[in-house]
Each structure stands twice: as C-alpha cells, then as structure tokens.
Amino acid sequence: MPTSLTPHQARLILNALPHVGPVLLKRLLEQFEGDPVALLAANPSELTAVHGVGKMIAATLNQWSSHFDLAREEGLLETTATRFISMDCADYPQLLRETYDPPIGLYWQGNYTLDRPCVAIVGTRKATFYGLSVAKRFAAELAKLGFCVVSGMARGTDTAAHEGALSVGGKTVAVQGCGLDIIYPPENIDLYKTLLSEGAVVSEFCFGRRADRQTFPMRNRVVAGMCEAVLIVESDRSGGSMITARFAGEQGRSLMAVPGRIDQASSAGCHQLLRDGAIMVTCVDDILEELRYHRPQAPDLNVASESPAPQDSIALSNEEAALLQCFSGGAILSLDALTQQSGKSAAAVAALLMGLELKRQLVKRSDGCFELK
C-alpha cells in the first residue's frame, strides 16, 4: 500500500471498491468535504457515523488494498491508452455531473471528449429491419447536424445508432456495462476499434469487471445522464431501454419514442412510453423542435418519409408480387404464416422467398421470420 495517495488515485480506488455504490460514495465524500484521500484515511468510527455505512463497508474502505490492486490498474490505464476522468476534471460530462448519482469517474478510451450536445439512441437488441434502419438514419442526420450520438454498443439498435453516426463522419460515444478490457458483445470488435479512432468508448467500471444484471442498469443511467434527450426506437415493455427511459425521466431529460406497429412486441415499450407522455418522434425535426435547436438550411432528410424503391422498378413474377403483398404494413411473418396466408405449399413459398431475398425485397431475420427490406 502506498504511504500517500494523490486525489486522483484515491478516486480511482473509491470507484472500484465493492459495496460502495455511487449514492453512498457521494454521501461519504460530502461528509469529508469532497476529499477522497481523507475519506480513505478515516478511522472506522468516522466512517460508520455516516448514514448507510456499516462495519463491512468501513472495513472495505480501511482495507482497500485487499480489494483493489492500484498498481495493476494504473499499469493497465497506461498500456491501454485509457484515461480515468474523475468528476473534478474539465472533460467529465457536465450533464452527468449534475445528476443525483454520477460515477466518481469514468474510464475513457479514444481521443474524442464531449464538445457538443448529446442525444442517446437506444432500443432492443432484437431490432426489426425497420428499427435498425430508423436508428441508423436518425443517428446519421443528428450527427450531421452537430450532435454526438450516445448509445450502449449492444447488439441491434445500439450498434445501428453508432454505425449511423460514423457513416457520416460524426461523433458517437459508446457506454459499456463492463470494464474496457472486455469487448461486449464480442462481435462488435470492429465497431469498438472504429470508435477508438473516431469517437470514444466509456465505462464507470474498473478493468476486469464483467457485465451482469447490476452493471447494465448502471450503464443505462450514464447513457441518459450524459444526454439532453433519450430516443427509444424499439423496445419491449420489459426491455433494458425502458430502464434508460426511466432514468431519463428521473434526470429531467427529454424522453422521446418512435411509434411502431401495434401488433409487434418490439414496439410495445415505445407505445407505453407515448401513452405515459413521451414525445412522439417521426422525423429528426421533432427532436430539434423539442430541444429548441434550429435546423440549418439544407435538404430535408425526413427519416419517416423515406420509403423503399417502388416495387414496379424491379421485375417480379405474379406469384412473387402476391406473396409480397402479405408484408404490406410492415408485417413480420414466418414461413408457416406465409404458407397459411398464400395457400401454397411450404416448398413453393420457400422458393418464392428465396427469389424475393435475392431481389432485395425481403430480409430474413435471426428468428427465421421475414420482413420488408
């Protein structure tokens, strides 16, 4: 154990200690006049005098070196080009600092630091093709207008949001629910590398901390806390995005949702939010109006009004055109459902589906169902 600690080292330690959550840590620091070094040097009786601190937490604070290897953490910070941005740093996100339970610090990879207003775009991991398209298009236009797009780098909607911002050379920040030495989900390794060079990857968790049921809600509060607004593109009623929405409401952020089909579970959460008072968003101008930002004079790229190329521009057989009609209104259908609706054999429908996929009219989802592309 070092004979003396710098305030930066003390904050690094406090951020990583088990059982000492952000709210309790904030209370402890207030008791010690914001001095993290004095907090770690306090005796047990001084610590237990703080509401919510028992003997176990006091012992954790007094014996922090048994729970956290400071030298190893500092070495990893250096070798991975990671900064630990504590709350007293100018680069710490200002809106996050103003929340009820901000992290004492953030692990930050990438050269980009926030220099513009942020909007979060989040949604289900099991996004429809429509949801992925909307998330990507909204993110691209917001990034072109000068916003930073924040999301969680999860599968589905989050990935589409980051990709949309990057596609136009915009800025985007991914907030992880694990330590930054763990890429989650692993298939996003290429996105992670791009974010390091063109955006940033952020976490409040120390190296080695794996994602679990506790870390994801904590991640979601950071996503909401960094942003002026949170946009939910698709979410089930019990989806993780609904937790982000709750944090947005608690933190006084503008909460927005994109409507979807009434018969799809992936839209049920958005419709619930809209019933509860969230702002309905059908184009990026709805976001600008809510946030009172003026759109520069430029061609309107209304996301909601964009539609696929006319079907008659692609040569379809009568049977293919008839099967395609089953998807009117954005329906998502399985092979069995299409067989029942069309009255054709499963083999005949499968052949038609393959042809429509090759002609880029339909896309097959990971659950085996089909939807319009």
C-alpha positions in Angstrom: 0.0 0.0 0.0 1.4 3.4 -0.9 2.3 5.6 2.0 0.4 8.5 0.4 -2.2 8.8 -2.3 -3.0 11.5 -4.7 -6.6 12.6 -5.0 -6.7 11.1 -8.5 -5.5 7.7 -7.1 -8.0 7.9 -4.3 -10.9 8.4 -6.7 -9.7 5.5 -8.8 -9.8 3.3 -5.7 -13.2 4.5 -4.5 -14.7 4.0 -7.9 -13.7 0.3 -7.9 -14.5 -0.8 -4.3 -17.3 -3.3 -3.9 -20.5 -2.5 -1.9 -19.8 1.3 -2.1 -22.4 2.5 -4.6 -22.5 6.0 -6.2 -25.1 7.4 -3.9 -23.3 6.2 -0.7 -20.0 7.3 -2.1 -21.4 10.8 -2.8 -22.7 11.0 0.8 -19.3 9.9 2.1 -17.4 12.5 0.1 -19.8 15.2 1.3 -19.0 14.2 4.9 -15.3 14.5 4.2 -15.7 17.8 2.3 -15.0 16.2 -1.1 -11.5 14.9 -0.1 -11.1 11.3 -1.3 -7.7 11.0 0.4 -9.2 11.9 3.8 -12.0 9.5 3.2 -9.7 6.6 2.7 -7.6 7.6 5.7 -10.6 7.9 8.1 -11.0 5.6 11.0 -13.9 3.2 11.3 -15.9 5.3 13.8 -15.8 8.3 11.5 -17.0 6.2 8.6 -19.8 4.4 10.4 -21.1 7.8 11.6 -22.2 8.4 8.0 -25.8 7.2 7.3 -25.7 3.9 5.4 -22.2 2.9 6.3 -21.8 -0.2 8.4 -18.9 -2.2 9.7 -18.4 -4.1 6.5 -18.2 -1.0 4.3 -16.0 0.7 6.8 -13.6 -2.3 6.7 -13.7 -2.3 2.9 -12.6 1.4 2.9 -9.9 0.9 5.5 -8.6 -2.2 3.8 -9.0 -1.1 0.2 -5.7 -2.7 -0.9 -7.2 -6.1 -0.2 -9.9 -5.4 -2.8 -8.1 -3.4 -5.4 -4.7 -3.5 -7.0 -3.9 0.1 -7.6 -0.5 -0.5 -9.3 -2.0 -3.0 -11.7 -4.9 -0.7 -12.6 -2.5 2.2 -13.2 -0.4 -0.1 -15.4 -3.5 -1.1 -17.5 -4.5 2.5 -17.8 -1.1 3.3 -19.4 -0.8 0.2 -21.6 -4.4 0.5 -23.0 -4.3 4.3 -23.5 -7.2 4.7 -21.1 -7.9 7.9 -19.1 -9.7 7.9 -15.8 -11.7 11.1 -15.9 -12.8 12.0 -12.4 -15.6 14.4 -11.5 -13.1 17.3 -10.8 -11.8 17.1 -14.4 -12.9 19.5 -17.1 -13.5 16.7 -19.5 -16.1 15.0 -17.3 -19.5 15.3 -18.9 -21.2 18.3 -17.4 -24.8 17.0 -17.6 -23.8 13.7 -16.0 -22.1 15.6 -13.2 -25.4 17.3 -12.4 -27.3 14.0 -11.8 -28.3 12.5 -8.5 -25.8 9.6 -8.5 -23.0 10.3 -11.0 -20.0 8.0 -11.2 -17.0 9.4 -9.3 -15.0 8.8 -12.5 -15.2 7.3 -16.0 -12.7 5.1 -17.8 -12.4 6.8 -21.2 -10.8 5.3 -24.4 -10.5 7.3 -27.6 -9.2 10.9 -28.2 -12.7 12.4 -28.5 -14.1 14.2 -25.5 -17.6 15.8 -25.5 -17.7 19.1 -27.2 -21.3 19.2 -28.4 -24.8 18.4 -27.2 -25.6 14.7 -26.9 -28.6 12.6 -27.8 -29.0 9.0 -26.8 -30.5 6.5 -29.3 -31.3 3.1 -27.7 -33.6 0.2 -28.3 -34.0 -3.6 -28.4 -31.2 -6.0 -29.2 -33.8 -7.9 -31.4 -34.5 -5.0 -33.6 -36.5 -5.3 -36.8 -35.1 -4.2 -40.1 -37.3 -1.1 -39.8 -36.0 -0.4 -36.4 -32.3 -0.7 -37.4 -32.9 1.5 -40.5 -34.6 4.2 -38.4 -31.9 4.2 -35.7 -29.2 4.4 -38.3 -30.9 7.2 -40.3 -31.7 9.3 -37.2 -28.2 8.9 -35.9 -26.7 9.9 -39.2 -28.8 13.0 -39.5 -28.3 14.1 -35.9 -24.5 13.6 -36.3 -24.5 15.7 -39.5 -26.4 18.4 -37.6 -23.6 18.5 -35.0 -24.9 16.3 -32.2 -22.9 13.5 -30.5 -24.9 10.2 -30.6 -24.6 8.2 -27.4 -25.6 4.5 -27.0 -24.5 1.3 -25.3 -22.8 -0.7 -28.2 -25.2 -3.5 -27.6 -26.5 -5.7 -30.4 -29.3 -4.4 -32.6 -30.4 -0.8 -32.1 -27.4 0.5 -30.3 -25.0 -0.8 -32.9 -27.1 0.7 -35.7 -27.0 4.1 -33.9 -23.2 4.1 -33.6 -22.8 3.0 -37.2 -25.2 5.7 -38.5 -23.2 8.4 -36.8 -19.9 7.1 -38.0 -21.2 6.7 -41.6 -21.3 10.5 -42.0 -18.1 11.2 -40.1 -20.0 12.2 -37.0 -19.2 11.8 -33.3 -20.5 9.0 -31.2 -19.8 7.6 -27.7 -20.4 4.0 -26.5 -21.0 3.5 -22.8 -20.1 0.0 -21.8 -21.6 -2.1 -19.0 -18.3 -3.8 -18.2 -14.6 -3.0 -17.9 -13.0 -1.6 -21.0 -10.6 -4.5 -21.3 -13.7 -6.6 -22.2 -15.4 -6.1 -25.6 -19.1 -6.8 -25.2 -20.7 -8.1 -27.3 -17.6 -9.7 -28.8 -18.8 -9.5 -32.4 -18.6 -5.7 -32.1 -14.8 -5.8 -32.1 -14.6 -3.8 -35.4 -17.0 -1.2 -34.2 -15.0 -0.9 -31.0 -11.8 -0.2 -33.0 -13.6 2.4 -35.1 -14.9 4.1 -32.0 -11.5 4.4 -30.6 -10.2 6.3 -33.6 -13.3 8.3 -34.4 -15.3 8.5 -31.1 -14.9 7.1 -27.7 -15.7 4.1 -25.5 -16.6 4.8 -21.9 -17.3 2.9 -18.7 -17.5 3.6 -15.0 -16.3 0.0 -14.2 -12.7 -0.9 -13.5 -10.7 -3.3 -15.6 -11.8 -6.9 -15.3 -15.4 -6.2 -14.3 -17.7 -8.3 -16.4 -21.2 -7.4 -17.5 -24.1 -8.6 -15.3 -27.6 -7.6 -14.2 -26.3 -4.9 -12.0 -23.9 -3.3 -14.4 -26.3 -2.8 -17.3 -28.8 -0.6 -15.4 -25.8 1.4 -14.0 -24.6 1.8 -17.6 -28.1 3.0 -18.7 -28.2 5.8 -16.1 -24.8 7.1 -17.5 -26.2 7.0 -21.1 -29.2 9.0 -20.0 -27.2 11.3 -17.7 -24.8 12.4 -20.5 -27.5 13.5 -22.9 -30.0 16.2 -23.4 -32.5 13.7 -24.8 -33.1 10.0 -25.0 -34.8 8.5 -28.0 -36.2 4.9 -27.8 -36.5 3.4 -31.3 -37.9 -0.1 -30.5 -38.4 -1.8 -27.1 -40.5 -4.4 -25.5 -42.4 -3.4 -22.3 -39.7 -5.0 -20.2 -36.7 -4.2 -22.3 -33.5 -2.6 -21.0 -34.3 0.5 -22.9 -37.2 1.1 -20.6 -34.7 1.3 -17.7 -32.9 4.0 -19.7 -36.2 5.8 -20.3 -36.9 5.7 -16.5 -33.5 7.3 -15.8 -34.2 9.9 -18.4 -37.4 10.8 -16.7 -35.8 10.9 -13.2 -32.9 13.0 -14.5 -35.2 15.6 -16.3 -34.1 14.6 -19.8 -36.4 14.9 -22.8 -37.8 11.4 -23.4 -38.8 10.5 -26.9 -40.1 7.4 -28.7 -40.7 6.2 -32.2 -44.1 4.6 -32.8 -44.3 1.2 -34.5 -46.7 -1.5 -35.4 -49.4 -2.2 -32.8 -49.0 -6.0 -33.2 -45.3 -6.2 -32.7 -43.8 -6.8 -29.2 -40.7 -4.7 -30.2 -43.0 -1.6 -30.3 -45.0 -2.2 -27.1 -42.5 -0.4 -24.9 -42.5 2.7 -27.2 -46.2 2.8 -27.2 -46.3 2.5 -23.4 -43.9 5.5 -23.2 -46.0 7.5 -25.6 -49.1 6.8 -23.5 -47.2 8.0 -20.5 -46.3 11.3 -22.0 -43.1 10.7 -24.0 -42.6 12.9 -27.1 -43.6 11.1 -30.3 -40.9 11.3 -32.9 -41.4 10.6 -36.6 -38.6 12.7 -38.0 -35.5 14.4 -36.8 -37.2 17.8 -36.9 -39.4 16.6 -34.0 -36.2 16.2 -31.9 -34.9 19.6 -33.0 -38.2 21.2 -32.0 -38.3 19.6 -28.6 -34.7 20.6 -27.9 -35.2 24.1 -29.5 -32.4 23.7 -32.0 -32.7 25.3 -35.4 -32.0 23.2 -38.4 -29.5 24.7 -40.8 -30.8 25.4 -44.3 -30.2 22.1 -46.1 -32.1 19.4 -47.9 -34.7 17.8 -45.6 -33.7 14.2 -44.9 -37.0 13.3 -43.2 -36.5 9.7 -41.9 -40.1 8.8 -41.6 -41.0 9.8 -45.1 -38.2 7.8 -46.8 -39.6 4.7 -48.4 -38.2 1.7 -50.3 -37.8 1.9 -54.0 -41.0 1.4 -55.9 -41.7 -2.3 -56.3 -42.5 -1.9 -60.0 -38.9 -0.9 -60.7 -37.9 -4.5 -60.0 -39.1 -7.4 -62.2 -41.3 -9.6 -60.0 -43.4 -12.6 -61.1 -47.1 -12.5 -60.3 -46.6 -15.1 -57.6 -43.7 -13.0 -56.0 -45.8 -9.8 -56.1 -48.8 -11.6 -54.5 -46.6 -13.0 -51.7 -45.0 -9.6 -51.2 -48.5 -8.2 -50.5 -48.6 -10.3 -47.4 -46.0 -7.9 -45.9 -48.0 -4.7 -46.5 -47.9 -2.5 -43.4 -44.6 -3.8 -42.3 -45.7 -7.3 -41.2 -43.1 -9.8 -39.9 -44.1 -13.3 -41.0 -42.8 -16.8 -40.6 -42.8 -19.5 -43.3 -45.7 -21.2 -41.7 -47.7 -18.0 -41.6 -47.0 -17.3 -45.2 -48.0 -20.8 -46.2 -51.4 -20.3 -44.5 -52.0 -16.9 -46.0 -50.9 -17.8 -49.5 -52.5 -21.2 -49.7 -49.3 -22.6 -51.3 -47.1 -25.4 -50.2 -44.2 -24.7 -47.9 -41.7 -25.7 -50.6 -43.3 -23.3 -53.1 -43.4 -20.4 -50.6 -39.7 -21.1 -49.6 -38.7 -20.8 -53.3 -40.6 -17.5 -53.7 -39.0 -16.2 -50.5 -35.5 -17.0 -51.8 -36.2 -15.2 -55.0 -37.5 -12.1 -53.1 -34.4 -12.2 -50.9 -32.1 -12.3 -54.0 -34.1 -9.3 -55.5 -33.6 -7.4 -52.2 -37.3 -7.2 -51.4 -37.2 -9.1 -48.2 -34.7 -9.9 -45.5 -34.6 -12.9 -43.2 -34.3 -12.1 -39.5 -32.3 -14.0 -36.9 -35.5 -15.6 -35.6 -36.3 -17.1 -39.1 -39.1 -14.7 -39.9 -39.1 -12.4 -42.9 -39.8 -8.7 -43.3 -39.6 -6.0 -46.0 -36.2 -4.7 -46.7 
